């Protein structure tokens, strides 16, 4: 089975958010970073000012800024990385074989054996093929003509993936 899809920045961002909230290691790192900065700010300000009340207020302001700034900073960095590396965005072609998965872009052809595929998952919007623990191919379900066609593709993925075990 062969599929073609156009990968966009928005798809990459949704994939990143999916990974952050679904992968325990990434979620813990994200939460630690979100909490560590205000925590350090609190102790630094408490020591500098001698007032725990002002330190707490400062830490809360930093936390609010962090909640809004951090995701946008990550998204900007993701866009910069994508723009610096051709072939990430644009048309991708995925072909399934009993031996493995072939992915082609305008600048690269890659073949991954099924025993090299880490996991296969899905949600309402995407099919996710984990080539490595944090390297994911996100295939939007809306590129298929119907939900049934997406289900068939996913079933074939699962069939080939389960045959490796």
C-alpha positions in Angstrom: 0.0 0.0 0.0 1.3 3.5 -0.9 0.2 6.8 0.5 1.3 10.3 -0.2 0.9 13.2 2.2 2.0 16.8 2.5 3.6 17.4 5.8 3.1 20.9 7.2 4.5 22.9 10.2 1.1 22.5 11.9 1.4 18.7 11.6 4.8 18.7 13.1 3.6 20.9 16.0 0.7 18.6 16.7 3.0 15.7 16.6 5.3 17.4 19.1 2.4 18.2 21.4 1.2 14.6 21.1 4.7 13.3 22.1 5.0 15.7 25.0 1.7 14.6 26.6 1.9 10.9 25.6 5.5 10.0 26.2 6.3 9.8 30.0 9.9 10.9 29.6 9.0 14.0 27.6 6.1 14.9 29.8 8.3 14.7 32.9 11.0 16.9 31.3 8.4 19.4 30.2 6.8 19.6 33.6 10.1 19.8 35.4 11.2 22.7 33.2 7.9 24.5 33.6 8.1 24.2 37.4 11.9 24.5 37.9 12.2 28.1 36.6 9.6 29.6 39.0 10.9 27.5 41.8 14.5 28.8 41.3 13.1 32.3 40.9 11.2 32.0 44.2 14.3 31.0 46.2 16.5 33.6 44.4 14.1 36.4 45.1 13.4 35.2 48.7 17.1 35.3 49.4 17.7 38.6 47.5 14.7 40.5 48.9 14.2 38.8 52.2 10.5 38.8 51.6 8.7 35.5 50.9 5.5 37.3 49.8 7.3 39.3 47.0 9.3 36.2 46.0 6.1 34.2 45.7 4.4 36.9 43.7 7.5 37.0 41.4 7.5 33.2 41.0 3.8 33.2 40.1 4.4 35.9 37.5 7.3 33.9 36.1 5.1 30.8 36.0 2.4 32.5 34.1 4.9 33.9 31.6 6.5 30.5 31.4 3.1 28.8 30.6 2.6 31.2 27.7 6.1 31.8 26.5 7.6 28.3 26.6 5.3 26.5 24.1 5.6 29.4 21.7 9.4 29.4 22.0 9.5 25.7 21.3 7.2 26.2 18.3 9.5 28.9 16.9 12.5 26.7 17.4 10.7 23.8 15.6 9.9 26.1 12.6 13.5 27.3 12.5 14.8 23.7 12.4 12.4 22.7 9.7 13.3 25.7 7.5 17.0 24.9 7.9 16.5 21.2 6.8 15.0 20.7 3.4 12.8 17.6 2.8 11.2 17.7 6.2 8.1 19.6 5.0 6.4 18.9 1.8 5.4 15.7 0.0 6.2 12.4 1.7 5.5 9.0 0.3 5.2 6.0 2.5 5.1 2.5 1.0 4.4 -0.6 3.0 6.2 -3.9 2.3 6.2 -7.2 4.2 9.9 -6.5 4.9 9.5 -2.9 6.0 8.5 0.6 5.4 9.9 2.9 2.7 9.6 6.7 3.1 10.5 9.0 0.2 10.8 12.8 0.1 12.2 15.2 -2.5 15.7 14.8 -0.9 15.7 11.4 0.7 14.7 7.8 0.4 14.7 5.7 3.5 13.9 2.0 4.2 13.1 0.8 7.7 12.7 -2.8 8.6 9.7 -3.7 10.8 12.0 -4.8 13.6 13.3 -1.2 13.6 9.9 0.3 14.1 9.4 1.2 17.7 5.6 1.4 17.9 2.4 2.2 15.9 -0.3 4.3 17.4 -3.2 6.5 16.4 -5.7 9.1 17.6 -8.7 10.7 15.9 -6.5 13.0 13.7 -3.2 11.1 13.0 -1.6 7.7 12.5 1.8 7.7 14.3 4.7 5.5 13.2 7.5 5.5 15.7 10.7 4.9 13.8 12.6 5.5 17.0 11.4 6.5 20.5 11.2 10.2 19.6 11.2 10.1 15.8 7.6 9.9 14.6 6.0 9.9 11.3 2.6 11.5 11.7 0.2 10.8 8.9 -3.0 12.8 9.0 -6.2 10.7 8.7 -7.9 13.3 6.5 -5.6 12.5 3.6 -7.5 9.2 3.2 -10.7 9.2 1.1 -12.6 7.6 4.0 -12.1 6.5 7.6 -12.4 3.0 6.4 -9.3 3.5 4.1 -7.4 4.9 7.1 -8.5 1.9 9.2 -7.3 -0.5 6.4 -3.9 1.3 6.3 -3.5 1.1 10.1 -4.6 -2.6 10.1 -1.9 -3.3 7.5 0.7 -1.4 9.6 -0.3 -3.5 12.6 -0.3 -6.7 10.7 3.3 -6.1 9.4 4.4 -4.8 12.8 3.0 -7.8 14.7 4.6 -10.2 12.3 8.1 -9.1 13.5 7.4 -10.5 17.0 
